[in-house]
Amino acid sequence: MKIATIISFILVLVGALVWLLVGIFDFNLVAFIFGPGALVSRIIYSLVGISALWMIFYWAMYRPFRQID
């Protein structure tokens, strides 16, 4: 479970950086590397989305940022 969380965290960070590039420079790095609408691009986007769902699940179950008294 720890490995899945680490991989998910990395993928969510990569996804956030891609969206940063899209927002600031209107440049889609994934589409640039693999081509727009390519199957690999869709797989990468899906993995990032699944990773985000995993991070939400992880936060809901373990609350890693709660204050310990």
Distance bins in CASP14 RR format, pairs under 12 A and 6 or more apart:
PFRMAT RR
TARGET T0000
AUTHOR 0000-0000-0000
RMODE 2
METHOD distances of the structure
MODEL  1
1 7 0 0 0 0 0 1 0 0 0 0 0
1 8 0 0 0 0 0 1 0 0 0 0 0
1 54 0 0 0 0 1 0 0 0 0 0 0
1 57 0 0 0 0 0 1 0 0 0 0 0
1 58 0 0 0 0 1 0 0 0 0 0 0
1 61 0 0 0 0 1 0 0 0 0 0 0
1 62 0 0 0 0 1 0 0 0 0 0 0
2 8 0 0 0 0 0 1 0 0 0 0 0
2 9 0 0 0 0 0 1 0 0 0 0 0
2 58 0 0 0 0 0 1 0 0 0 0 0
2 62 0 0 0 0 0 1 0 0 0 0 0
2 64 0 0 0 0 0 1 0 0 0 0 0
3 9 0 0 0 0 0 1 0 0 0 0 0
3 10 0 0 0 0 0 1 0 0 0 0 0
3 54 0 0 0 0 0 1 0 0 0 0 0
4 10 0 0 0 0 0 1 0 0 0 0 0
4 11 0 0 0 0 0 1 0 0 0 0 0
4 47 0 0 0 0 0 1 0 0 0 0 0
4 50 0 0 0 0 0 1 0 0 0 0 0
4 51 0 0 0 0 1 0 0 0 0 0 0
4 53 0 0 0 0 0 1 0 0 0 0 0
4 54 1 0 0 1 0 0 0 0 0 0 0
4 55 0 0 0 0 0 1 0 0 0 0 0
4 57 0 0 0 0 0 1 0 0 0 0 0
4 58 0 0 0 0 1 0 0 0 0 0 0
5 11 0 0 0 0 0 1 0 0 0 0 0
5 12 0 0 0 0 0 1 0 0 0 0 0
5 51 0 0 0 0 1 0 0 0 0 0 0
5 54 1 0 0 1 0 0 0 0 0 0 0
5 55 1 0 0 1 0 0 0 0 0 0 0
5 56 0 0 0 0 0 1 0 0 0 0 0
5 57 0 0 0 0 1 0 0 0 0 0 0
5 58 1 0 1 0 0 0 0 0 0 0 0
5 59 0 0 0 0 0 1 0 0 0 0 0
5 61 0 0 0 0 0 1 0 0 0 0 0
5 62 0 0 0 0 1 0 0 0 0 0 0
5 64 0 0 0 0 1 0 0 0 0 0 0
6 12 0 0 0 0 0 1 0 0 0 0 0
6 13 0 0 0 0 0 1 0 0 0 0 0
6 51 0 0 0 0 0 1 0 0 0 0 0
6 54 0 0 0 0 0 1 0 0 0 0 0
6 55 0 0 0 0 0 1 0 0 0 0 0
6 58 0 0 0 0 0 1 0 0 0 0 0
7 13 0 0 0 0 0 1 0 0 0 0 0
7 14 0 0 0 0 0 1 0 0 0 0 0
7 47 0 0 0 0 1 0 0 0 0 0 0
7 48 0 0 0 0 0 1 0 0 0 0 0
7 50 0 0 0 0 0 1 0 0 0 0 0
7 51 1 0 0 1 0 0 0 0 0 0 0
7 54 0 0 0 0 1 0 0 0 0 0 0
7 55 0 0 0 0 0 1 0 0 0 0 0
7 58 0 0 0 0 0 1 0 0 0 0 0
8 14 0 0 0 0 0 1 0 0 0 0 0
8 15 0 0 0 0 0 1 0 0 0 0 0
8 47 0 0 0 0 1 0 0 0 0 0 0
8 48 0 0 0 0 1 0 0 0 0 0 0
8 49 0 0 0 0 1 0 0 0 0 0 0
8 50 1 0 0 1 0 0 0 0 0 0 0
8 51 1 1 0 0 0 0 0 0 0 0 0
8 52 1 0 0 1 0 0 0 0 0 0 0
8 53 0 0 0 0 1 0 0 0 0 0 0
8 54 1 0 1 0 0 0 0 0 0 0 0
8 55 1 0 1 0 0 0 0 0 0 0 0
8 56 0 0 0 0 1 0 0 0 0 0 0
8 57 0 0 0 0 1 0 0 0 0 0 0
8 58 1 0 0 1 0 0 0 0 0 0 0
8 59 0 0 0 0 0 1 0 0 0 0 0
9 15 0 0 0 0 0 1 0 0 0 0 0
9 16 0 0 0 0 0 1 0 0 0 0 0
9 48 0 0 0 0 0 1 0 0 0 0 0
9 51 1 0 0 1 0 0 0 0 0 0 0
9 52 0 0 0 0 0 1 0 0 0 0 0
9 54 0 0 0 0 1 0 0 0 0 0 0
9 55 1 0 0 1 0 0 0 0 0 0 0
9 58 0 0 0 0 1 0 0 0 0 0 0
9 59 0 0 0 0 0 1 0 0 0 0 0
9 64 0 0 0 0 0 1 0 0 0 0 0
10 16 0 0 0 0 0 1 0 0 0 0 0
10 17 0 0 0 0 0 1 0 0 0 0 0
10 47 0 0 0 0 0 1 0 0 0 0 0
10 48 0 0 0 0 0 1 0 0 0 0 0
10 51 0 0 0 0 1 0 0 0 0 0 0
10 54 0 0 0 0 0 1 0 0 0 0 0
10 55 0 0 0 0 0 1 0 0 0 0 0
11 17 0 0 0 0 0 1 0 0 0 0 0
11 18 0 0 0 0 0 1 0 0 0 0 0
11 30 0 0 0 0 0 1 0 0 0 0 0
11 43 0 0 0 0 0 1 0 0 0 0 0
11 44 0 0 0 0 1 0 0 0 0 0 0
11 45 0 0 0 0 0 1 0 0 0 0 0
11 46 0 0 0 0 0 1 0 0 0 0 0
11 47 1 0 1 0 0 0 0 0 0 0 0
11 48 1 0 1 0 0 0 0 0 0 0 0
11 49 1 0 0 1 0 0 0 0 0 0 0
11 50 0 0 0 0 1 0 0 0 0 0 0
11 51 1 1 0 0 0 0 0 0 0 0 0
11 52 0 0 0 0 1 0 0 0 0 0 0
11 53 0 0 0 0 0 1 0 0 0 0 0
11 54 0 0 0 0 1 0 0 0 0 0 0
11 55 0 0 0 0 1 0 0 0 0 0 0
12 18 0 0 0 0 0 1 0 0 0 0 0
12 19 0 0 0 0 0 1 0 0 0 0 0
12 47 0 0 0 0 0 1 0 0 0 0 0
12 48 1 0 0 1 0 0 0 0 0 0 0
12 49 0 0 0 0 1 0 0 0 0 0 0
12 50 0 0 0 0 0 1 0 0 0 0 0
12 51 1 0 1 0 0 0 0 0 0 0 0
12 52 1 0 1 0 0 0 0 0 0 0 0
12 53 0 0 0 0 1 0 0 0 0 0 0
12 54 0 0 0 0 1 0 0 0 0 0 0
12 55 1 0 1 0 0 0 0 0 0 0 0
12 56 0 0 0 0 1 0 0 0 0 0 0
12 58 0 0 0 0 0 1 0 0 0 0 0
12 59 0 0 0 0 0 1 0 0 0 0 0
13 19 0 0 0 0 0 1 0 0 0 0 0
13 20 0 0 0 0 0 1 0 0 0 0 0
13 48 0 0 0 0 1 0 0 0 0 0 0
13 51 0 0 0 0 1 0 0 0 0 0 0
13 52 0 0 0 0 0 1 0 0 0 0 0
13 55 0 0 0 0 0 1 0 0 0 0 0
14 20 0 0 0 0 0 1 0 0 0 0 0
14 21 0 0 0 0 0 1 0 0 0 0 0
14 29 0 0 0 0 1 0 0 0 0 0 0
14 30 0 0 0 0 1 0 0 0 0 0 0
14 33 0 0 0 0 0 1 0 0 0 0 0
14 44 0 0 0 0 1 0 0 0 0 0 0
14 45 0 0 0 0 0 1 0 0 0 0 0
14 47 0 0 0 0 1 0 0 0 0 0 0
14 48 1 0 0 1 0 0 0 0 0 0 0
14 49 0 0 0 0 0 1 0 0 0 0 0
14 51 0 0 0 0 1 0 0 0 0 0 0
14 52 0 0 0 0 0 1 0 0 0 0 0
15 21 0 0 0 0 1 0 0 0 0 0 0
15 22 0 0 0 0 1 0 0 0 0 0 0
15 28 0 0 0 0 0 1 0 0 0 0 0
15 29 0 0 0 0 1 0 0 0 0 0 0
15 30 0 0 0 0 1 0 0 0 0 0 0
15 44 0 0 0 0 1 0 0 0 0 0 0
15 45 0 0 0 0 1 0 0 0 0 0 0
15 46 0 0 0 0 0 1 0 0 0 0 0
15 47 0 0 0 0 1 0 0 0 0 0 0
15 48 1 0 1 0 0 0 0 0 0 0 0
15 49 0 0 0 0 1 0 0 0 0 0 0
15 50 0 0 0 0 0 1 0 0 0 0 0
15 51 0 0 0 0 1 0 0 0 0 0 0
15 52 0 0 0 0 1 0 0 0 0 0 0
15 55 0 0 0 0 0 1 0 0 0 0 0
16 22 0 0 0 0 0 1 0 0 0 0 0
16 23 0 0 0 0 0 1 0 0 0 0 0
16 29 0 0 0 0 0 1 0 0 0 0 0
16 48 0 0 0 0 1 0 0 0 0 0 0
16 49 0 0 0 0 0 1 0 0 0 0 0
16 51 0 0 0 0 0 1 0 0 0 0 0
16 52 0 0 0 0 1 0 0 0 0 0 0
16 55 0 0 0 0 0 1 0 0 0 0 0
17 23 0 0 0 0 0 1 0 0 0 0 0
17 24 0 0 0 0 0 1 0 0 0 0 0
17 25 0 0 0 0 0 1 0 0 0 0 0
17 27 0 0 0 0 0 1 0 0 0 0 0
17 28 0 0 0 0 0 1 0 0 0 0 0
17 29 1 0 0 1 0 0 0 0 0 0 0
17 30 0 0 0 0 0 1 0 0 0 0 0
17 48 0 0 0 0 0 1 0 0 0 0 0
18 24 0 0 0 0 0 1 0 0 0 0 0
18 25 0 0 0 0 0 1 0 0 0 0 0
18 27 0 0 0 0 1 0 0 0 0 0 0
18 28 1 0 0 1 0 0 0 0 0 0 0
18 29 1 0 1 0 0 0 0 0 0 0 0
18 30 1 0 1 0 0 0 0 0 0 0 0
18 31 0 0 0 0 1 0 0 0 0 0 0
18 32 0 0 0 0 0 1 0 0 0 0 0
18 33 0 0 0 0 0 1 0 0 0 0 0
18 34 0 0 0 0 0 1 0 0 0 0 0
18 41 0 0 0 0 0 1 0 0 0 0 0
18 44 0 0 0 0 1 0 0 0 0 0 0
18 45 0 0 0 0 1 0 0 0 0 0 0
18 48 1 0 0 1 0 0 0 0 0 0 0
18 49 0 0 0 0 0 1 0 0 0 0 0
19 25 0 0 0 0 0 1 0 0 0 0 0
19 26 0 0 0 0 0 1 0 0 0 0 0
19 27 0 0 0 0 0 1 0 0 0 0 0
19 28 0 0 0 0 1 0 0 0 0 0 0
19 29 0 0 0 0 1 0 0 0 0 0 0
19 30 0 0 0 0 0 1 0 0 0 0 0
19 45 0 0 0 0 0 1 0 0 0 0 0
19 48 0 0 0 0 1 0 0 0 0 0 0
19 49 0 0 0 0 0 1 0 0 0 0 0
19 52 0 0 0 0 0 1 0 0 0 0 0
20 26 0 0 0 0 0 1 0 0 0 0 0
20 27 0 0 0 0 1 0 0 0 0 0 0
20 28 0 0 0 0 0 1 0 0 0 0 0
20 29 0 0 0 0 1 0 0 0 0 0 0
21 27 1 0 1 0 0 0 0 0 0 0 0
21 28 1 0 0 1 0 0 0 0 0 0 0
21 29 1 0 1 0 0 0 0 0 0 0 0
21 30 0 0 0 0 1 0 0 0 0 0 0
21 31 0 0 0 0 0 1 0 0 0 0 0
21 32 0 0 0 0 1 0 0 0 0 0 0
21 33 0 0 0 0 0 1 0 0 0 0 0
22 28 1 0 1 0 0 0 0 0 0 0 0
22 29 0 0 0 0 1 0 0 0 0 0 0
22 30 0 0 0 0 1 0 0 0 0 0 0
22 31 0 0 0 0 1 0 0 0 0 0 0
22 32 0 0 0 0 0 1 0 0 0 0 0
22 45 0 0 0 0 0 1 0 0 0 0 0
23 29 0 0 0 0 0 1 0 0 0 0 0
25 32 0 0 0 0 0 1 0 0 0 0 0
26 32 0 0 0 0 0 1 0 0 0 0 0
27 33 0 0 0 0 0 1 0 0 0 0 0
28 34 0 0 0 0 0 1 0 0 0 0 0
28 35 0 0 0 0 1 0 0 0 0 0 0
28 36 1 0 0 1 0 0 0 0 0 0 0
28 37 0 0 0 0 0 1 0 0 0 0 0
28 38 0 0 0 0 0 1 0 0 0 0 0
28 41 0 0 0 0 1 0 0 0 0 0 0
28 44 0 0 0 0 0 1 0 0 0 0 0
28 45 0 0 0 0 0 1 0 0 0 0 0
29 35 0 0 0 0 0 1 0 0 0 0 0
29 36 0 0 0 0 0 1 0 0 0 0 0
29 41 0 0 0 0 0 1 0 0 0 0 0
29 44 0 0 0 0 0 1 0 0 0 0 0
29 45 0 0 0 0 0 1 0 0 0 0 0
30 36 0 0 0 0 1 0 0 0 0 0 0
30 37 0 0 0 0 1 0 0 0 0 0 0
30 38 0 0 0 0 1 0 0 0 0 0 0
30 40 0 0 0 0 1 0 0 0 0 0 0
30 41 1 0 1 0 0 0 0 0 0 0 0
30 42 0 0 0 0 1 0 0 0 0 0 0
30 43 0 0 0 0 0 1 0 0 0 0 0
30 44 1 0 1 0 0 0 0 0 0 0 0
30 45 1 0 0 1 0 0 0 0 0 0 0
30 46 0 0 0 0 0 1 0 0 0 0 0
30 47 0 0 0 0 0 1 0 0 0 0 0
30 48 0 0 0 0 1 0 0 0 0 0 0
31 37 1 0 0 1 0 0 0 0 0 0 0
31 38 1 0 0 1 0 0 0 0 0 0 0
31 40 0 0 0 0 0 1 0 0 0 0 0
31 41 1 0 1 0 0 0 0 0 0 0 0
31 42 0 0 0 0 0 1 0 0 0 0 0
31 44 0 0 0 0 1 0 0 0 0 0 0
31 45 0 0 0 0 1 0 0 0 0 0 0
32 38 0 0 0 0 0 1 0 0 0 0 0
32 41 0 0 0 0 1 0 0 0 0 0 0
33 40 0 0 0 0 1 0 0 0 0 0 0
33 41 0 0 0 0 1 0 0 0 0 0 0
33 44 0 0 0 0 1 0 0 0 0 0 0
34 40 1 0 1 0 0 0 0 0 0 0 0
34 41 1 0 1 0 0 0 0 0 0 0 0
34 42 0 0 0 0 1 0 0 0 0 0 0
34 43 0 0 0 0 1 0 0 0 0 0 0
34 44 1 0 0 1 0 0 0 0 0 0 0
34 45 0 0 0 0 0 1 0 0 0 0 0
35 41 1 0 0 1 0 0 0 0 0 0 0
35 42 0 0 0 0 0 1 0 0 0 0 0
35 44 0 0 0 0 0 1 0 0 0 0 0
36 42 0 0 0 0 0 1 0 0 0 0 0
36 45 0 0 0 0 0 1 0 0 0 0 0
37 43 0 0 0 0 0 1 0 0 0 0 0
37 44 0 0 0 0 0 1 0 0 0 0 0
37 45 0 0 0 0 1 0 0 0 0 0 0
38 44 0 0 0 0 1 0 0 0 0 0 0
38 45 0 0 0 0 0 1 0 0 0 0 0
39 45 0 0 0 0 0 1 0 0 0 0 0
39 46 0 0 0 0 0 1 0 0 0 0 0
40 46 0 0 0 0 0 1 0 0 0 0 0
40 47 0 0 0 0 0 1 0 0 0 0 0
41 47 0 0 0 0 0 1 0 0 0 0 0
41 48 0 0 0 0 0 1 0 0 0 0 0
42 48 0 0 0 0 0 1 0 0 0 0 0
42 49 0 0 0 0 0 1 0 0 0 0 0
43 49 0 0 0 0 0 1 0 0 0 0 0
43 50 0 0 0 0 0 1 0 0 0 0 0
44 50 0 0 0 0 0 1 0 0 0 0 0
44 51 0 0 0 0 0 1 0 0 0 0 0
45 51 0 0 0 0 0 1 0 0 0 0 0
45 52 0 0 0 0 0 1 0 0 0 0 0
46 52 0 0 0 0 0 1 0 0 0 0 0
46 53 0 0 0 0 0 1 0 0 0 0 0
47 53 0 0 0 0 0 1 0 0 0 0 0
47 54 0 0 0 0 0 1 0 0 0 0 0
48 54 0 0 0 0 0 1 0 0 0 0 0
48 55 0 0 0 0 0 1 0 0 0 0 0
49 55 0 0 0 0 1 0 0 0 0 0 0
49 56 0 0 0 0 0 1 0 0 0 0 0
50 56 0 0 0 0 0 1 0 0 0 0 0
50 57 0 0 0 0 0 1 0 0 0 0 0
51 57 0 0 0 0 0 1 0 0 0 0 0
51 58 0 0 0 0 0 1 0 0 0 0 0
52 58 0 0 0 0 0 1 0 0 0 0 0
52 59 0 0 0 0 0 1 0 0 0 0 0
53 59 0 0 0 0 0 1 0 0 0 0 0
53 60 0 0 0 0 0 1 0 0 0 0 0
54 60 0 0 0 0 0 1 0 0 0 0 0
54 61 0 0 0 0 0 1 0 0 0 0 0
54 62 0 0 0 0 0 1 0 0 0 0 0
55 61 0 0 0 0 0 1 0 0 0 0 0
55 62 0 0 0 0 0 1 0 0 0 0 0
55 64 0 0 0 0 0 1 0 0 0 0 0
56 62 0 0 0 0 0 1 0 0 0 0 0
56 63 0 0 0 0 0 1 0 0 0 0 0
57 63 0 0 0 0 0 1 0 0 0 0 0
58 64 1 0 0 1 0 0 0 0 0 0 0
58 65 0 0 0 0 0 1 0 0 0 0 0
59 65 1 0 0 1 0 0 0 0 0 0 0
59 66 0 0 0 0 1 0 0 0 0 0 0
60 66 0 0 0 0 0 1 0 0 0 0 0
END
